[in-house]
Amino acid sequence: LTADGTKAIVYGQNSQRVAVYNISGASAPTLSSVSAVITQIGDGADMEIYGQYAFIPSRTQQALTVVNISTSPPVYVTNVASGSSRMTNIWGVDITPDGNYAYTVSFNSSAACWFHVIDISTPTAPSIVGSLDLTTAIGGGWVFCDKVKVRGQNTAFVSFNDGNAIASVNTTTKTAPALLSTVAPPANAANIGRMDLAQSGNIMVAVTAATGYIHPLNVTSPSAL
């Protein structure tokens, strides 16, 4: 949703298009516009909106793609990649409250999990300013890190789908993000598919894909999950 709550932005993972729906009349939403094919959002896995831009992780491009949604139709702006295999499977993105930074998570075929801090203060020229290798955060091995949620300016939470765990990351120094702690939800929390923060920011709700459970986790102290 856009900040004013009047538009819903939808991207097509396979169609590689971005659509804008007018939802100001909630009982009868209408399609406003659809972009041309934007190959740079190929196999998009997530999306966040800030201002007039949509930020979409593209696994095909191994990059974070920026789309201008204020135009009709939406248009591709640019993308940013790590220049290595660190974004091979980029799955998740979230944006700090001030809109200056995007945090992304990705993993590659070598079972490496990466957390990236991307400066988006100028959306037309985003740049990676910091990275953190989370591969050993929950003991190494195949760790499918796929979602990230921001709390405030300086904390992020990362979920590990195959690893069945959540990690907290300190982003106070954007050029040097650091692992704080990890927590493993109950044994029936296999394959964390989604997670989100309660409005207070102190409760994380994790939804498991394999077992269909909803797990509330206390994240009041990110350094001691």
ZIVEN-V817555 format. One record per residue. N is the residue number from 1. PSI is psi as a letter, one per 30 degrees, with the letter a starting at -180 (* if undefined). OMEGA is omega in degrees with one decimal (* if undefined). Layout:
[[N:PSI:OMEGA] [N:PSI:OMEGA]]
This chain:
[[1:k:172.7] [2:l:-174.5] [3:e:-178.8] [4:f:176.1] [5:g:-176.7] [6:f:-177.3] [7:k:172.2] [8:k:-179.5] [9:k:-177.0] [10:k:174.6] [11:k:179.1] [12:j:-177.7] [13:e:-179.9] [14:e:-178.9] [15:f:-179.7] [16:h:176.7] [17:l:175.8] [18:k:-179.0] [19:k:177.6] [20:k:178.1] [21:k:173.7] [22:j:-179.2] [23:g:178.6] [24:e:170.0] [25:i:-168.6] [26:f:-177.9] [27:f:-178.5] [28:i:178.4] [29:k:-178.6] [30:k:177.7] [31:k:-179.4] [32:e:-178.6] [33:l:177.8] [34:k:-179.3] [35:l:166.9] [36:l:177.4] [37:k:177.7] [38:j:-175.1] [39:f:-177.6] [40:f:174.3] [41:g:-178.1] [42:k:179.5] [43:h:177.8] [44:k:-174.1] [45:f:-176.5] [46:l:175.8] [47:k:171.9] [48:k:-179.8] [49:k:169.7] [50:k:-178.2] [51:b:-176.7] [52:g:-176.3] [53:k:170.9] [54:k:-179.6] [55:j:-171.2] [56:j:174.0] [57:k:-179.9] [58:j:179.1] [59:e:178.0] [60:e:-178.2] [61:f:-176.0] [62:h:-173.6] [63:l:170.7] [64:k:-175.0] [65:k:-179.3] [66:k:179.6] [67:k:176.4] [68:j:-178.0] [69:g:179.3] [70:f:178.0] [71:l:177.7] [72:j:4.1] [73:l:175.8] [74:l:-178.2] [75:k:176.2] [76:k:179.0] [77:d:-177.9] [78:l:169.6] [79:l:-179.3] [80:k:-179.5] [81:l:-177.2] [82:f:-178.1] [83:g:177.2] [84:a:-179.3] [85:g:-175.1] [86:f:178.1] [87:g:-176.7] [88:e:176.5] [89:i:180.0] [90:j:-170.4] [91:e:-171.3] [92:l:176.6] [93:k:169.0] [94:l:-171.6] [95:k:178.4] [96:l:-176.5] [97:e:-179.6] [98:f:177.9] [99:g:-176.5] [100:f:-176.5] [101:k:171.3] [102:k:174.6] [103:k:179.5] [104:l:173.6] [105:k:-178.2] [106:l:175.5] [107:l:-179.6] [108:a:-174.1] [109:f:177.2] [110:g:179.0] [111:g:177.2] [112:k:179.9] [113:k:-175.9] [114:k:173.4] [115:k:-178.6] [116:k:171.0] [117:k:-176.4] [118:k:177.1] [119:j:179.0] [120:g:-179.6] [121:f:168.8] [122:j:-173.0] [123:f:179.5] [124:f:-179.6] [125:i:-179.7] [126:l:179.0] [127:k:176.5] [128:k:-177.7] [129:f:-179.7] [130:l:180.0] [131:l:179.2] [132:k:176.9] [133:j:-178.6] [134:g:-174.0] [135:e:-177.3] [136:g:-176.3] [137:e:-180.0] [138:h:172.9] [139:g:178.2] [140:a:-177.2] [141:a:-177.9] [142:j:-178.0] [143:j:-177.2] [144:i:178.9] [145:k:-170.6] [146:f:179.8] [147:l:177.2] [148:k:176.9] [149:k:-179.0] [150:k:167.6] [151:j:-176.5] [152:a:-177.1] [153:f:-164.5] [154:g:178.8] [155:k:175.0] [156:l:176.7] [157:k:-178.4] [158:k:177.0] [159:k:177.8] [160:j:-175.2] [161:d:-179.1] [162:f:-178.8] [163:f:177.5] [164:h:-178.5] [165:l:175.5] [166:k:178.9] [167:k:174.7] [168:k:-176.1] [169:k:175.8] [170:k:-178.9] [171:g:179.4] [172:e:173.6] [173:j:-171.9] [174:f:-179.9] [175:f:-177.8] [176:i:177.4] [177:k:-174.6] [178:k:176.9] [179:k:177.0] [180:d:-179.7] [181:l:177.9] [182:l:176.0] [183:k:175.6] [184:j:175.8] [185:l:-178.7] [186:l:-175.4] [187:f:-178.9] [188:g:179.7] [189:h:-178.3] [190:k:175.8] [191:i:177.1] [192:j:-176.5] [193:e:-179.0] [194:l:171.7] [195:l:178.5] [196:l:179.6] [197:k:171.1] [198:l:-175.3] [199:e:179.8] [200:f:-177.3] [201:g:-176.6] [202:f:-180.0] [203:k:174.1] [204:k:178.4] [205:j:179.9] [206:k:178.5] [207:k:-177.2] [208:k:-176.5] [209:e:-174.2] [210:e:-174.0] [211:f:177.9] [212:g:179.5] [213:l:172.1] [214:k:-175.7] [215:j:171.6] [216:k:-178.9] [217:k:177.9] [218:j:179.9] [219:g:-179.8] [220:e:178.6] [221:j:-177.1] [222:f:-178.8] [223:f:179.5] [224:i:-179.5] [225:*:*]]
